[in-house]
Amino acid sequence: MNQSGPVYRCALITGASSGLGLEYARQLAPFSQKLILVSRRKEVLEEVARGLISDHPQLEVDLFASDLSTASDRDRLIDSLAARNVQPDLLLNNAGMGDYGEFRSADWTKLSEMIRLNVEALTHLSHALLPGLISQKGALLNVSSLASILPIPDLAVYAATKAYVTNFSEALRQEVKEFGVRVLAVCPGPVRTGFGERARRSAGSKLPVQDAFYVAPEQVVRDSLKVLRLGQARIYPGFKVALAAAGIGLLPVAAVRFLMSFRPRRS
């Protein structure tokens, strides 16, 4: 993004206290009049806001400490925006979580929270804020995953939630393109954020990912914001990840099943 002035009047970012959400806030700050940062951790959000305002004194930052996996906190956020007549022209659904391990031994509380956060919260906020996006010809960016096109053992529920995100984004894009609203599904491969630490079930476990496929958060955010402006439907940031996604897309389902049967399941 090399525009000299604001691109977005008001951008709302979920999961903004760390990882990709924090990087989106940093890269959007020079090109936004206002950022609304949403995360569970109020103290961390306050620290993030101080840094952003220090670097960009013209920027207005609002904070919402919310657990988006709960309907009550989502309603509180939506009602607060409506009461102040705040309508974001960019909704960035980044908040999400994972769970690494066999489905049969998973903790249902964690699985349920993941489904609510990855699927229900994203859908709820999109539905609530879509009228404002339409009225402003705004944009909706949903952070999905390369996992959305793969049935991955030991990440079964996570991959399924991201398949929902990618397909929901594609379908919604078709519905709202006539109103000038852009919808993008961002499908990164492995990124060095706190995701892996939260997804694993024990200190000794590790997601079996080759280091060569890791993409820096800065590149994921930079590339996705660029193609969002261009109206692209989906992006797999990073050359190797994009190449892998293209190859997977050409394979029949039976071949994908066969390949997944050889995926390392312990590391």
C-alpha positions as CSV (number, residue, x, y, z in Angstrom):
1,M,0.0,0.0,0.0
2,N,1.7,3.2,-1.2
3,Q,-1.1,5.6,-1.1
4,S,-0.3,9.0,0.4
5,G,-3.6,9.5,2.2
6,P,-6.2,7.5,4.1
7,V,-7.5,4.5,2.3
8,Y,-10.0,3.4,5.0
9,R,-12.1,5.7,7.2
10,C,-12.6,3.1,9.9
11,A,-11.1,-0.4,10.0
12,L,-12.1,-3.0,12.6
13,I,-9.6,-5.7,13.3
14,T,-10.4,-8.8,15.5
15,G,-7.6,-10.6,17.3
16,A,-5.6,-7.4,17.1
17,S,-3.3,-7.9,20.1
18,S,-0.8,-10.2,18.5
19,G,0.2,-12.2,15.5
20,L,-1.4,-11.3,12.1
21,G,-4.0,-9.0,13.8
22,L,-1.3,-6.9,15.3
23,E,0.6,-6.8,12.0
24,Y,-2.6,-5.7,10.1
25,A,-3.0,-2.9,12.6
26,R,0.6,-1.8,12.1
27,Q,0.3,-1.8,8.3
28,L,-3.1,-0.2,8.2
29,A,-2.3,2.6,10.6
30,P,-0.7,4.9,8.1
31,F,-3.6,4.5,5.7
32,S,-6.6,4.7,8.1
33,Q,-8.3,7.5,9.9
34,K,-9.5,5.2,12.7
35,L,-8.7,1.7,13.9
36,I,-11.0,-0.4,16.1
37,L,-8.9,-3.1,17.8
38,V,-10.7,-6.1,19.3
39,S,-9.1,-8.8,21.5
40,R,-9.5,-10.4,24.8
41,R,-6.5,-8.8,26.4
42,K,-7.2,-5.2,27.4
43,E,-3.8,-4.4,28.8
44,V,-2.1,-5.7,25.6
45,L,-4.5,-3.7,23.4
46,E,-3.7,-0.6,25.4
47,E,0.0,-1.1,24.8
48,V,-0.6,-1.7,21.1
49,A,-2.7,1.5,20.8
50,R,0.0,3.6,22.5
51,G,2.6,2.4,20.0
52,L,0.4,3.0,17.0
53,I,-0.6,6.5,18.2
54,S,3.1,7.3,19.0
55,D,4.1,6.4,15.4
56,H,1.0,7.9,13.8
57,P,-0.3,10.9,15.9
58,Q,-3.2,11.5,13.4
59,L,-4.6,8.1,14.0
60,E,-7.7,7.5,16.2
61,V,-7.8,4.1,18.0
62,D,-10.7,2.5,19.8
63,L,-10.3,-0.6,21.9
64,F,-12.7,-3.3,22.8
65,A,-11.7,-6.1,25.2
66,S,-14.1,-8.9,24.0
67,D,-14.2,-12.6,24.0
68,L,-15.7,-13.1,20.6
69,S,-16.4,-16.7,21.2
70,T,-19.3,-15.6,23.4
71,A,-22.5,-14.2,21.9
72,S,-22.9,-11.7,24.7
73,D,-19.5,-10.1,24.0
74,R,-20.2,-9.9,20.3
75,D,-23.6,-8.3,21.0
76,R,-21.9,-5.8,23.3
77,L,-19.4,-4.9,20.6
78,I,-22.1,-4.6,17.9
79,D,-24.4,-2.6,20.1
80,S,-21.6,-0.2,21.1
81,L,-20.8,0.5,17.5
82,A,-24.4,1.1,16.7
83,A,-25.0,3.4,19.6
84,R,-22.1,5.6,18.5
85,N,-23.1,5.3,14.8
86,V,-19.7,3.8,13.9
87,Q,-19.7,2.0,10.6
88,P,-16.4,0.4,9.6
89,D,-15.6,0.5,5.9
90,L,-13.1,-2.4,6.5
91,L,-14.0,-5.5,8.6
92,L,-11.0,-7.7,9.1
93,N,-12.0,-11.0,10.7
94,N,-8.7,-12.3,12.0
95,A,-9.5,-13.8,15.4
96,G,-9.2,-17.5,15.5
97,M,-7.6,-20.5,17.2
98,G,-6.6,-24.1,16.5
99,D,-6.3,-27.5,18.2
100,Y,-3.6,-30.0,17.3
101,G,-4.2,-33.6,18.2
102,E,-6.5,-36.6,17.5
103,F,-10.2,-35.8,17.4
104,R,-11.1,-38.7,19.8
105,S,-8.9,-37.3,22.6
106,A,-9.8,-33.6,22.1
107,D,-11.3,-31.5,24.9
108,W,-14.8,-30.6,23.8
109,T,-14.7,-27.3,25.6
110,K,-11.8,-26.2,23.5
111,L,-13.3,-27.6,20.2
112,S,-16.6,-25.8,21.0
113,E,-14.7,-22.5,21.6
114,M,-12.8,-22.9,18.4
115,I,-15.9,-23.5,16.3
116,R,-17.6,-20.5,17.9
117,L,-14.6,-18.2,17.3
118,N,-13.5,-19.4,13.9
119,V,-17.0,-19.8,12.4
120,E,-19.8,-18.2,14.5
121,A,-18.0,-15.0,15.5
122,L,-16.8,-14.3,12.0
123,T,-20.2,-14.9,10.5
124,H,-22.0,-12.9,13.2
125,L,-19.8,-9.8,12.8
126,S,-19.9,-10.1,9.0
127,H,-23.7,-10.2,9.1
128,A,-24.0,-7.3,11.6
129,L,-21.6,-5.0,9.8
130,L,-22.4,-5.8,6.2
131,P,-25.0,-3.1,5.8
132,G,-22.4,-0.5,6.7
133,L,-19.9,-2.0,4.3
134,I,-22.5,-1.9,1.5
135,S,-23.4,1.7,2.2
136,Q,-19.7,2.7,2.0
137,K,-18.6,0.3,-0.7
138,G,-16.2,-1.1,1.8
139,A,-14.3,-4.3,2.2
140,L,-14.3,-7.6,4.2
141,L,-11.2,-9.6,4.8
142,N,-11.5,-13.0,6.3
143,V,-8.3,-14.8,7.5
144,S,-8.7,-18.4,6.6
145,S,-5.9,-20.9,6.0
146,L,-4.2,-23.2,3.5
147,A,-5.8,-25.9,5.7
148,S,-9.1,-24.9,4.3
149,I,-8.5,-27.0,1.1
150,L,-7.1,-30.0,3.0
151,P,-8.6,-32.7,5.2
152,I,-5.7,-32.7,7.7
153,P,-5.5,-35.5,10.3
154,D,-4.9,-34.1,13.9
155,L,-6.2,-30.7,12.7
156,A,-9.6,-32.1,11.6
157,V,-11.9,-29.5,13.2
158,Y,-9.6,-26.6,12.6
159,A,-9.3,-27.4,8.9
160,A,-13.1,-27.8,8.7
161,T,-13.7,-24.4,10.3
162,K,-11.3,-22.8,7.8
163,A,-13.0,-24.6,4.9
164,Y,-16.2,-22.8,6.1
165,V,-14.4,-19.5,6.1
166,T,-13.0,-19.8,2.6
167,N,-16.3,-21.0,1.1
168,F,-18.4,-18.5,3.0
169,S,-16.1,-15.7,1.7
170,E,-16.3,-16.9,-1.9
171,A,-20.1,-17.1,-1.8
172,L,-20.6,-13.8,0.0
173,R,-18.3,-12.1,-2.5
174,Q,-20.6,-13.1,-5.3
175,E,-23.6,-11.8,-3.4
176,V,-22.2,-8.3,-2.6
177,K,-20.0,-7.5,-5.6
178,E,-22.9,-5.7,-7.2
179,F,-22.8,-3.3,-4.3
180,G,-19.1,-2.6,-4.7
181,V,-18.1,-4.5,-1.6
182,R,-14.8,-6.4,-1.9
183,V,-14.5,-9.8,0.0
184,L,-11.1,-11.5,0.3
185,A,-10.2,-14.9,1.8
186,V,-6.6,-14.9,3.0
187,C,-5.3,-18.5,3.2
188,P,-1.8,-18.5,4.6
189,G,0.3,-21.5,5.2
190,P,2.4,-21.7,8.4
191,V,3.2,-18.3,9.9
192,R,5.4,-17.7,13.0
193,T,2.8,-16.3,15.4
194,G,1.4,-17.6,18.7
195,F,-1.0,-19.9,16.9
196,G,1.1,-23.0,17.3
197,E,1.6,-22.6,21.0
198,R,-2.1,-22.3,21.6
199,A,-3.1,-25.1,19.2
200,R,-0.8,-27.7,20.8
201,R,-2.1,-29.7,23.7
202,S,1.2,-30.3,25.6
203,A,4.5,-28.5,25.9
204,G,6.3,-31.3,24.0
205,S,4.1,-31.4,21.0
206,K,4.9,-29.5,17.7
207,L,3.0,-29.1,14.5
208,P,4.8,-31.0,11.8
209,V,5.5,-28.2,9.3
210,Q,8.6,-27.8,7.1
211,D,10.5,-24.6,7.9
212,A,10.7,-23.8,4.1
213,F,7.0,-23.1,4.0
214,Y,6.9,-20.5,6.7
215,V,6.0,-17.0,5.6
216,A,6.7,-13.9,7.6
217,P,3.6,-12.1,9.1
218,E,4.7,-8.9,7.4
219,Q,4.5,-10.5,3.9
220,V,1.1,-12.1,4.6
221,V,-0.4,-8.8,5.6
222,R,1.4,-6.7,2.9
223,D,0.4,-9.1,0.1
224,S,-3.2,-9.5,1.3
225,L,-3.9,-5.8,1.7
226,K,-2.5,-5.2,-1.8
227,V,-4.8,-7.8,-3.5
228,L,-7.8,-6.6,-1.4
229,R,-7.4,-3.3,-3.0
230,L,-7.4,-5.0,-6.4
231,G,-10.6,-6.9,-5.7
232,Q,-9.0,-10.4,-5.7
233,A,-11.1,-13.2,-4.2
234,R,-8.4,-15.3,-2.5
235,I,-4.7,-15.3,-1.8
236,Y,-2.2,-17.9,-0.6
237,P,0.7,-15.6,0.5
238,G,4.2,-16.8,-0.3
239,F,5.4,-18.4,-3.5
240,K,5.8,-22.0,-2.1
241,V,2.4,-21.9,-0.4
242,A,0.7,-20.6,-3.5
243,L,2.4,-23.3,-5.6
244,A,1.3,-26.0,-3.2
245,A,-2.3,-24.7,-3.2
246,A,-2.3,-24.7,-7.0
247,G,-1.1,-28.2,-7.1
248,I,-3.6,-29.4,-4.5
249,G,-6.4,-27.8,-6.6
250,L,-5.5,-29.9,-9.6
251,L,-5.6,-33.2,-7.7
252,P,-8.6,-35.4,-7.5
253,V,-10.0,-36.0,-4.0
254,A,-8.7,-39.6,-4.0
255,A,-5.1,-38.3,-4.6
256,V,-5.5,-35.7,-1.7
257,R,-6.6,-38.5,0.6
258,F,-3.6,-40.6,-0.4
259,L,-1.2,-37.7,0.2
260,M,-2.8,-37.0,3.6
261,S,-2.3,-40.6,4.7
262,F,1.5,-40.0,4.5
263,R,1.4,-36.7,6.4
264,P,3.6,-36.8,9.6
265,R,1.3,-37.0,12.6
266,R,3.9,-36.7,15.4
267,S,6.9,-34.5,15.8
